[in-house]
Amino acid sequence: MKIALTEFVTLDGVSQGPGSSTEDTSDGFTLGGWLVPHMDEAFIRCASEWLDLADGLLLGRRTYTAFARDWPAITDPGDPFTERMNVLPKYVVSNTIEAGDWAPTTVLRGEPAVRELKARPGRELQVHGSARLGGALLSAGLVDTLRLVVAPTVLGSGRRLLTHPATATGLRLVRHDATARGLLVLEYEVTGAAEVGDYDGVTDLR
């Protein structure tokens, strides 16, 4: 299976608490819900198309705990994500919990277990949120696809995405779009080590 990392971020790279003011208030964060004013039908359609590709959800402990609390409580029959989020296999990477109560859940112990899971046949293991896990997997060379939804917002505080990854990683842009409410939708393919070079003038540019 491929591992696809999907993250919502602000222009200054904050990924904490996009969905509500109470989603994640850790470290005194008070600006949650910054994605909501910019959500529209185009965003929902795109996110639903991405979820269609999933054969499982790969989550860190913090995100898993929040999702396990919130998704089973959603009862809106018109919500396009609830049924799929609740029935997809969940894999939580954690050394501190023994089992999960958001069925079906499997607890994975560290990177070797993720590698073993990734080697199985299938489509995508999708990482949603779980920025710390996503950064670690990207640095370990386990992420195949990075999807970003960038909100036209600068917060100035909050936990940021992919801060100081251990490995410089190259990406190739394979999709880009913008919604009417200003969200940038970016999809990248991971290409390996990041390329570098020296600027010698426009005639040498490729």
Accessible surface in RSA format (square Angstrom, percent):
REM  Atomic radii and reference values for relative SASA: ProtOr
REM  Chains: A
REM  Algorithm: Lee & Richards
REM  Probe-radius: 1.40
REM  Slices: 20
REM RES _ NUM      All-atoms   Total-Side   Main-Chain    Non-polar    All polar
REM                ABS   REL    ABS   REL    ABS   REL    ABS   REL    ABS   REL
RES MET A   1    34.20  17.7  12.18   8.1  22.03  52.4  14.02  11.9  20.18  26.7
RES LYS A   2   125.72  61.3 125.61  77.1   0.11   0.3  68.26  61.4  57.47  61.2
RES ILE A   3     0.01   0.0   0.00   0.0   0.01   0.0   0.00   0.0   0.01   0.0
RES ALA A   4     0.29   0.3   0.29   0.5   0.00   0.0   0.29   0.4   0.00   0.0
RES LEU A   5     0.06   0.0   0.06   0.0   0.00   0.0   0.06   0.0   0.00   0.0
RES THR A   6     5.31   3.8   3.83   3.9   1.48   3.5   3.71   5.0   1.60   2.4
RES GLU A   7     4.44   2.5   2.86   2.2   1.58   3.8   1.58   3.1   2.86   2.3
RES PHE A   8    54.35  27.2  50.70  31.4   3.65   9.5  50.70  30.7   3.65  10.4
RES VAL A   9     9.58   6.3   9.58   8.7   0.00   0.0   9.58   8.3   0.00   0.0
RES THR A  10     2.31   1.6   0.00   0.0   2.31   5.5   0.00   0.0   2.31   3.5
RES LEU A  11   110.99  61.8  78.71  56.3  32.27  81.1  80.06  56.2  30.93  83.2
RES ASP A  12    38.54  27.0  20.71  20.6  17.84  42.2  31.05  73.1   7.50   7.5
RES GLY A  13    23.04  28.4   0.00   N/A  23.04  28.4  22.43  61.5   0.61   1.4
RES VAL A  14     0.00   0.0   0.00   0.0   0.00   0.0   0.00   0.0   0.00   0.0
RES SER A  15    15.01  12.7   3.75   5.0  11.26  25.9   1.24   2.6  13.77  19.3
RES GLN A  16     5.29   3.0   2.40   1.8   2.89   6.9   2.89   6.2   2.40   1.8
RES GLY A  17     3.08   3.8   0.00   N/A   3.08   3.8   0.04   0.1   3.04   6.8
RES PRO A  18    17.14  12.5  17.14  15.6   0.00   0.0  17.14  14.2   0.00   0.0
RES GLY A  19    39.90  49.2   0.00   N/A  39.90  49.2  25.32  69.5  14.58  32.7
RES SER A  20    45.24  38.2  40.11  53.5   5.13  11.8  38.54  82.1   6.70   9.4
RES SER A  21    74.16  62.7  62.76  83.8  11.41  26.3  36.45  77.6  37.71  52.8
RES THR A  22   108.42  77.1  93.47  94.8  14.95  35.6  68.07  91.4  40.35  61.0
RES GLU A  23    54.93  31.5  42.83  32.4  12.10  28.8  19.61  37.9  35.32  28.8
RES ASP A  24    23.79  16.7  16.85  16.8   6.94  16.4  14.48  34.1   9.31   9.3
RES THR A  25    76.25  54.2  65.51  66.4  10.74  25.6  31.73  42.6  44.52  67.3
RES SER A  26    35.07  29.6  21.73  29.0  13.35  30.7  33.19  70.7   1.89   2.6
RES ASP A  27   134.00  93.9  83.23  82.8  50.77 120.0  43.45 102.2  90.55  90.3
RES GLY A  28    61.29  75.6   0.00   N/A  61.29  75.6  38.11 104.6  23.18  51.9
RES PHE A  29    11.01   5.5   3.95   2.4   7.06  18.4   9.74   5.9   1.27   3.6
RES THR A  30   113.94  81.0  86.72  87.9  27.21  64.9  68.09  91.5  45.84  69.3
RES LEU A  31    76.91  42.8  68.61  49.1   8.30  20.9  72.99  51.3   3.92  10.5
RES GLY A  32    16.04  19.8   0.00   N/A  16.04  19.8   1.28   3.5  14.76  33.1
RES GLY A  33    15.23  18.8   0.00   N/A  15.23  18.8   7.86  21.6   7.37  16.5
RES TRP A  34    14.08   5.6   3.69   1.8  10.39  24.4  13.06   7.0   1.02   1.7
RES LEU A  35     4.42   2.5   4.42   3.2   0.00   0.0   4.42   3.1   0.00   0.0
RES VAL A  36    71.63  47.1  66.55  60.2   5.08  12.2  66.55  57.8   5.08  13.8
RES PRO A  37    87.27  63.6  63.37  57.8  23.91  86.9  74.57  61.6  12.70  78.9
RES HIS A  38    34.94  19.1  34.94  24.3   0.00   0.0  24.52  25.3  10.42  12.1
RES MET A  39    60.63  31.4  55.24  36.6   5.39  12.8  49.01  41.7  11.62  15.4
RES ASP A  40    28.42  19.9  16.83  16.7  11.60  27.4  25.80  60.7   2.63   2.6
RES GLU A  41   143.79  82.6 138.17 104.5   5.62  13.4  54.96 106.3  88.83  72.5
RES ALA A  42    35.63  32.8  28.74  44.3   6.89  15.7  28.74  40.5   6.89  18.3
RES PHE A  43     8.72   4.4   8.65   5.4   0.08   0.2   8.72   5.3   0.00   0.0
RES ILE A  44    51.83  29.5  51.83  38.6   0.00   0.0  51.83  37.3   0.00   0.0
RES ARG A  45   137.83  57.9 132.08  67.3   5.75  13.7  56.23  76.8  81.60  49.5
RES CYS A  46     7.37   5.6   5.65   6.3   1.71   4.0   6.09  15.4   1.28   1.4
RES ALA A  47    17.20  15.8  13.10  20.2   4.10   9.3  13.68  19.3   3.52   9.3
RES SER A  48    23.26  19.7  23.26  31.0   0.00   0.0   8.63  18.4  14.63  20.5
RES GLU A  49    82.99  47.6  78.44  59.3   4.55  10.8  35.80  69.3  47.19  38.5
RES TRP A  50    10.95   4.4  10.95   5.3   0.00   0.0  10.73   5.7   0.22   0.4
RES LEU A  51     7.78   4.3   4.82   3.4   2.96   7.4   4.82   3.4   2.96   8.0
RES ASP A  52    77.05  54.0  65.40  65.1  11.65  27.5  23.92  56.3  53.12  53.0
RES LEU A  53    72.66  40.5  72.66  52.0   0.00   0.0  72.66  51.0   0.00   0.0
RES ALA A  54     4.15   3.8   0.00   0.0   4.15   9.4   0.00   0.0   4.15  11.0
RES ASP A  55    49.94  35.0  38.02  37.8  11.92  28.2  15.23  35.8  34.71  34.6
RES GLY A  56     0.00   0.0   0.00   N/A   0.00   0.0   0.00   0.0   0.00   0.0
RES LEU A  57     0.10   0.1   0.10   0.1   0.00   0.0   0.10   0.1   0.00   0.0
RES LEU A  58     0.00   0.0   0.00   0.0   0.00   0.0   0.00   0.0   0.00   0.0
RES LEU A  59     0.03   0.0   0.03   0.0   0.00   0.0   0.03   0.0   0.00   0.0
RES GLY A  60    10.24  12.6   0.00   N/A  10.24  12.6  10.24  28.1   0.00   0.0
RES ARG A  61   107.90  45.3 103.32  52.7   4.57  10.9  15.92  21.8  91.97  55.7
RES ARG A  62    84.44  35.5  79.34  40.4   5.10  12.1  43.53  59.5  40.91  24.8
RES THR A  63    18.99  13.5  14.98  15.2   4.01   9.6   7.65  10.3  11.33  17.1
RES TYR A  64     8.55   4.0   8.55   4.9   0.00   0.0   8.55   6.4   0.00   0.0
RES THR A  65    75.01  53.4  70.85  71.8   4.16   9.9  62.38  83.8  12.63  19.1
RES ALA A  66    18.92  17.4  18.19  28.1   0.74   1.7  18.57  26.2   0.35   0.9
RES PHE A  67    37.42  18.7  37.42  23.2   0.00   0.0  37.42  22.7   0.00   0.0
RES ALA A  68    20.12  18.5   6.77  10.4  13.36  30.4   7.45  10.5  12.67  33.6
RES ARG A  69   137.54  57.8 116.58  59.4  20.97  49.9  76.86 105.0  60.68  36.8
RES ASP A  70    57.56  40.3  53.64  53.4   3.92   9.3  24.33  57.3  33.23  33.1
RES TRP A  71    43.18  17.3  43.18  20.9   0.00   0.0  38.47  20.5   4.71   7.6
RES PRO A  72    70.24  51.2  43.00  39.2  27.23  99.0  45.68  37.7  24.56 152.6
RES ALA A  73    73.78  67.8  46.92  72.4  26.87  61.1  57.02  80.3  16.77  44.4
RES ILE A  74    62.32  35.5  49.05  36.5  13.27  32.0  53.62  38.6   8.70  23.6
RES THR A  75   123.02  87.5  95.94  97.3  27.07  64.5  70.68  94.9  52.34  79.1
RES ASP A  76    86.15  60.3  73.54  73.2  12.60  29.8  29.11  68.5  57.04  56.9
RES PRO A  77   138.98 101.3  97.97  89.3  41.01 149.1 110.87  91.5  28.11 174.7
RES GLY A  78    60.76  74.9   0.00   N/A  60.76  74.9  37.24 102.2  23.52  52.7
RES ASP A  79    42.54  29.8  26.38  26.3  16.17  38.2   3.15   7.4  39.39  39.3
RES PRO A  80    61.11  44.5  41.16  37.5  19.96  72.5  53.24  44.0   7.87  48.9
RES PHE A  81    29.17  14.6  29.10  18.0   0.07   0.2  29.17  17.7   0.00   0.0
RES THR A  82    16.59  11.8  16.57  16.8   0.02   0.0  16.57  22.3   0.02   0.0
RES GLU A  83   134.10  77.0 125.48  94.9   8.61  20.5  46.60  90.1  87.50  71.4
RES ARG A  84    58.29  24.5  57.84  29.5   0.44   1.1  46.79  63.9  11.50   7.0
RES MET A  85     9.10   4.7   9.10   6.0   0.00   0.0   4.60   3.9   4.50   6.0
RES ASN A  86    35.58  24.5  30.65  29.6   4.93  11.9  18.54  44.6  17.03  16.5
RES VAL A  87    93.80  61.7  78.34  70.9  15.45  37.2  81.29  70.6  12.50  33.9
RES LEU A  88    23.77  13.2  22.57  16.1   1.20   3.0  23.77  16.7   0.00   0.0
RES PRO A  89    48.05  35.0  48.05  43.8   0.00   0.0  48.05  39.7   0.00   0.0
RES LYS A  90     0.77   0.4   0.00   0.0   0.77   1.8   0.00   0.0   0.77   0.8
RES TYR A  91    29.04  13.6  29.03  16.5   0.02   0.0   6.84   5.1  22.21  27.4
RES VAL A  92     0.00   0.0   0.00   0.0   0.00   0.0   0.00   0.0   0.00   0.0
RES VAL A  93    26.31  17.3  17.35  15.7   8.96  21.6  17.35  15.1   8.96  24.3
RES SER A  94     9.49   8.0   1.09   1.5   8.40  19.4   8.51  18.1   0.98   1.4
RES ASN A  95   121.14  83.5  91.94  88.9  29.20  70.3  28.17  67.8  92.97  89.9
RES THR A  96   104.36  74.2  72.02  73.0  32.34  77.1  77.07 103.5  27.29  41.3
RES ILE A  97    41.65  23.7  37.63  28.0   4.02   9.7  41.65  30.0   0.00   0.0
RES GLU A  98   146.25  84.0 123.65  93.5  22.60  53.8  63.70 123.2  82.55  67.4
RES ALA A  99    79.45  73.1  56.93  87.8  22.52  51.2  59.39  83.6  20.06  53.1
RES GLY A 100    25.90  31.9   0.00   N/A  25.90  31.9   4.38  12.0  21.53  48.2
RES ASP A 101   136.05  95.3  99.70  99.2  36.35  86.0  49.29 116.0  86.76  86.5
RES TRP A 102    10.18   4.1   7.27   3.5   2.92   6.9  10.16   5.4   0.03   0.0
RES ALA A 103    75.73  69.6  61.94  95.6  13.79  31.4  62.88  88.5  12.85  34.0
RES PRO A 104    68.08  49.6  62.89  57.3   5.19  18.9  67.35  55.6   0.73   4.5
RES THR A 105    32.31  23.0   0.20   0.2  32.11  76.5   0.59   0.8  31.72  47.9
RES THR A 106    67.55  48.0  63.32  64.2   4.22  10.1  40.10  53.9  27.45  41.5
RES VAL A 107    30.72  20.2   9.30   8.4  21.42  51.6   9.30   8.1  21.42  58.1
RES LEU A 108    17.45   9.7  16.37  11.7   1.08   2.7  17.45  12.3   0.00   0.0
RES ARG A 109   100.34  42.1  85.83  43.8  14.51  34.5  57.57  78.7  42.77  25.9
RES GLY A 110    22.20  27.4   0.00   N/A  22.20  27.4  21.59  59.2   0.61   1.4
RES GLU A 111    76.56  44.0  67.63  51.2   8.93  21.3  23.91  46.2  52.65  43.0
RES PRO A 112   101.23  73.8  92.87  84.7   8.37  30.4  96.01  79.3   5.22  32.5
RES ALA A 113    25.26  23.2  19.12  29.5   6.14  14.0  22.47  31.6   2.79   7.4
RES VAL A 114     0.72   0.5   0.72   0.6   0.00   0.0   0.72   0.6   0.00   0.0
RES ARG A 115   107.60  45.2 101.17  51.6   6.42  15.3  42.90  58.6  64.70  39.2
RES GLU A 116   115.67  66.4 106.76  80.8   8.91  21.2  41.44  80.1  74.23  60.6
RES LEU A 117     2.37   1.3   2.07   1.5   0.30   0.8   2.21   1.6   0.17   0.4
RES LYS A 118    42.79  20.9  40.43  24.8   2.36   5.6  34.33  30.9   8.46   9.0
RES ALA A 119    87.75  80.7  48.74  75.2  39.01  88.7  60.69  85.5  27.06  71.7
RES ARG A 120   118.75  49.9 115.18  58.7   3.57   8.5  39.66  54.2  79.09  47.9
RES PRO A 121   130.11  94.8 104.81  95.5  25.30  92.0 116.13  95.9  13.98  86.9
RES GLY A 122    45.38  56.0   0.00   N/A  45.38  56.0  18.39  50.5  27.00  60.5
RES ARG A 123   121.43  51.0 111.40  56.8  10.04  23.9  68.66  93.8  52.77  32.0
RES GLU A 124    16.78   9.6  16.78  12.7   0.00   0.0   6.23  12.1  10.54   8.6
RES LEU A 125     0.11   0.1   0.11   0.1   0.00   0.0   0.11   0.1   0.00   0.0
RES GLN A 126     0.14   0.1   0.14   0.1   0.00   0.0   0.06   0.1   0.08   0.1
RES VAL A 127     0.05   0.0   0.05   0.0   0.00   0.0   0.05   0.0   0.00   0.0
RES HIS A 128    31.72  17.3  31.66  22.0   0.06   0.2  19.99  20.6  11.74  13.7
RES GLY A 129    30.79  38.0   0.00   N/A  30.79  38.0  24.77  68.0   6.01  13.5
RES SER A 130    11.87  10.0   0.00   0.0  11.87  27.3   8.50  18.1   3.37   4.7
RES ALA A 131    16.83  15.5   9.63  14.9   7.20  16.4   9.86  13.9   6.97  18.5
RES ARG A 132   154.11  64.7 137.67  70.2  16.44  39.1  79.57 108.8  74.54  45.2
RES LEU A 133    22.02  12.3  14.83  10.6   7.19  18.1  19.86  13.9   2.16   5.8
RES GLY A 134     0.07   0.1   0.00   N/A   0.07   0.1   0.07   0.2   0.00   0.0
RES GLY A 135    12.61  15.6   0.00   N/A  12.61  15.6  12.06  33.1   0.55   1.2
RES ALA A 136    61.03  56.1  46.37  71.6  14.66  33.4  54.83  77.2   6.20  16.4
RES LEU A 137     6.63   3.7   6.58   4.7   0.04   0.1   6.63   4.7   0.00   0.0
RES LEU A 138    11.39   6.3   8.84   6.3   2.55   6.4   8.84   6.2   2.55   6.9
RES SER A 139    21.65  18.3  10.77  14.4  10.87  25.0   9.35  19.9  12.30  17.2
RES ALA A 140    31.38  28.8   7.71  11.9  23.66  53.8  20.41  28.7  10.96  29.0
RES GLY A 141    58.92  72.7   0.00   N/A  58.92  72.7  30.61  84.0  28.31  63.4
RES LEU A 142     5.48   3.1   4.91   3.5   0.57   1.4   5.48   3.9   0.00   0.0
RES VAL A 143     5.00   3.3   0.09   0.1   4.91  11.8   0.12   0.1   4.89  13.3
RES ASP A 144    41.27  28.9  36.16  36.0   5.11  12.1   8.70  20.5  32.57  32.5
RES THR A 145    18.33  13.0  18.33  18.6   0.00   0.0   1.99   2.7  16.33  24.7
RES LEU A 146     3.37   1.9   3.37   2.4   0.00   0.0   3.37   2.4   0.00   0.0
RES ARG A 147     4.61   1.9   4.61   2.3   0.00   0.0   0.00   0.0   4.61   2.8
RES LEU A 148    26.62  14.8  26.62  19.0   0.00   0.0  26.62  18.7   0.00   0.0
RES VAL A 149     0.65   0.4   0.65   0.6   0.00   0.0   0.65   0.6   0.00   0.0
RES VAL A 150    15.57  10.2  14.67  13.3   0.89   2.1  14.67  12.8   0.89   2.4
RES ALA A 151     0.09   0.1   0.00   0.0   0.09   0.2   0.09   0.1   0.00   0.0
RES PRO A 152    62.15  45.3  37.40  34.1  24.75  90.0  39.99  33.0  22.16 137.7
RES THR A 153    30.62  21.8  24.93  25.3   5.69  13.6  26.10  35.1   4.52   6.8
RES VAL A 154   104.56  68.8  76.56  69.3  28.01  67.5  76.56  66.5  28.01  76.0
RES LEU A 155    34.21  19.1  13.59   9.7  20.62  51.8  16.00  11.2  18.22  49.0
RES GLY A 156    57.71  71.2   0.00   N/A  57.71  71.2  28.62  78.5  29.10  65.2
RES SER A 157    54.59  46.1  50.48  67.4   4.11   9.5  43.18  92.0  11.41  16.0
RES GLY A 158    22.40  27.6   0.00   N/A  22.40  27.6   7.62  20.9  14.77  33.1
RES ARG A 159    51.24  21.5  41.14  21.0  10.10  24.0  33.19  45.4  18.05  10.9
RES ARG A 160    88.07  37.0  76.91  39.2  11.15  26.6  34.29  46.9  53.78  32.6
RES LEU A 161    22.23  12.4   8.50   6.1  13.74  34.5   8.50   6.0  13.74  37.0
RES LEU A 162    48.03  26.7  27.04  19.3  20.99  52.8  31.44  22.1  16.59  44.6
RES THR A 163    83.68  59.5  60.73  61.6  22.94  54.7  37.56  50.5  46.12  69.7
RES HIS A 164   177.20  96.8 147.69 102.7  29.51  75.5 102.03 105.2  75.17  87.5
RES PRO A 165    65.06  47.4  39.14  35.7  25.92  94.2  46.98  38.8  18.08 112.4
RES ALA A 166    98.68  90.7  53.84  83.1  44.84 102.0  64.62  91.0  34.06  90.2
RES THR A 167    65.05  46.3  61.60  62.4   3.46   8.2  47.20  63.4  17.86  27.0
RES ALA A 168    72.90  67.0  53.48  82.5  19.42  44.2  62.02  87.3  10.88  28.8
RES THR A 169    34.85  24.8  12.07  12.2  22.78  54.3  10.20  13.7  24.65  37.3
RES GLY A 170    10.80  13.3   0.00   N/A  10.80  13.3  10.80  29.6   0.00   0.0
RES LEU A 171    71.67  39.9  37.36  26.7  34.31  86.2  37.36  26.2  34.31  92.3
RES ARG A 172   125.42  52.7 122.06  62.2   3.36   8.0  57.08  78.0  68.34  41.4
RES LEU A 173    80.27  44.7  56.36  40.3  23.91  60.1  56.36  39.6  23.91  64.3
RES VAL A 174    67.07  44.1  30.21  27.4  36.85  88.8  37.50  32.6  29.57  80.2
RES ARG A 175    78.53  33.0  72.50  37.0   6.04  14.4  37.72  51.5  40.82  24.7
RES HIS A 176   130.44  71.3 112.50  78.2  17.93  45.9  63.77  65.7  66.66  77.6
RES ASP A 177    77.70  54.4  68.84  68.5   8.86  21.0  13.50  31.8  64.21  64.0
RES ALA A 178    63.57  58.4  40.12  61.9  23.45  53.4  40.12  56.5  23.45  62.1
RES THR A 179    16.66  11.9   4.97   5.0  11.69  27.9   8.43  11.3   8.23  12.4
RES ALA A 180   107.84  99.2  59.33  91.6  48.51 110.4  72.47 102.1  35.37  93.7
RES ARG A 181   133.64  56.1 118.83  60.6  14.81  35.3  32.14  43.9 101.50  61.5
RES GLY A 182    33.47  41.3   0.00   N/A  33.47  41.3  26.74  73.4   6.73  15.1
RES LEU A 183     0.00   0.0   0.00   0.0   0.00   0.0   0.00   0.0   0.00   0.0
RES LEU A 184    76.46  42.6  76.46  54.7   0.00   0.0  76.46  53.7   0.00   0.0
RES VAL A 185     2.95   1.9   2.95   2.7   0.00   0.0   2.95   2.6   0.00   0.0
RES LEU A 186    31.30  17.4  31.30  22.4   0.00   0.0  31.30  22.0   0.00   0.0
RES GLU A 187    26.32  15.1  26.32  19.9   0.00   0.0   0.45   0.9  25.87  21.1
RES TYR A 188    45.65  21.3  45.61  26.0   0.04   0.1  18.51  13.9  27.14  33.5
RES GLU A 189    73.38  42.1  73.04  55.3   0.34   0.8  21.35  41.3  52.03  42.5
RES VAL A 190    32.06  21.1  13.08  11.8  18.98  45.7  13.08  11.4  18.98  51.5
RES THR A 191    79.31  56.4  39.58  40.1  39.72  94.7  38.81  52.1  40.50  61.2
RES GLY A 192    36.65  45.2   0.00   N/A  36.65  45.2  34.72  95.3   1.94   4.3
RES ALA A 193    84.93  78.1  61.90  95.5  23.03  52.4  64.17  90.4  20.76  55.0
RES ALA A 194    39.05  35.9  21.40  33.0  17.65  40.1  21.56  30.4  17.49  46.3
RES GLU A 195   147.13  84.5 115.99  87.7  31.14  74.1  56.76 109.8  90.37  73.8
RES VAL A 196   147.67  97.2 111.21 100.7  36.46  87.8 121.09 105.2  26.58  72.1
RES GLY A 197    71.82  88.6   0.00   N/A  71.82  88.6  37.01 101.6  34.81  78.0
RES ASP A 198   134.21  94.0 105.45 105.0  28.76  68.0  27.79  65.4 106.42 106.1
RES TYR A 199   154.94  72.3 121.40  69.1  33.53  87.3 105.69  79.4  49.25  60.7
RES ASP A 200   111.44  78.1  75.60  75.2  35.84  84.7  24.03  56.5  87.41  87.2
RES GLY A 201    20.24  25.0   0.00   N/A  20.24  25.0  19.67  54.0   0.57   1.3
RES VAL A 202   107.20  70.5  94.37  85.4  12.83  30.9  94.37  82.0  12.83  34.8
RES THR A 203   128.02  91.1  93.15  94.4  34.88  83.1  81.70 109.7  46.32  70.0
RES ASP A 204    92.88  65.1  68.26  67.9  24.62  58.2  26.51  62.4  66.37  66.2
RES LEU A 205   114.75  63.9  90.18  64.5  24.57  61.8  91.08  64.0  23.67  63.7
RES ARG A 206   260.64 109.4 183.18  93.4  77.46 184.4 114.35 156.3 146.29  88.7
END  Absolute sums over single chains surface
CHAIN  1 A    11074.4       8281.5       2792.8       6507.2       4567.2
END  Absolute sums over all chains
TOTAL         11074.4       8281.5       2792.8       6507.2       4567.2
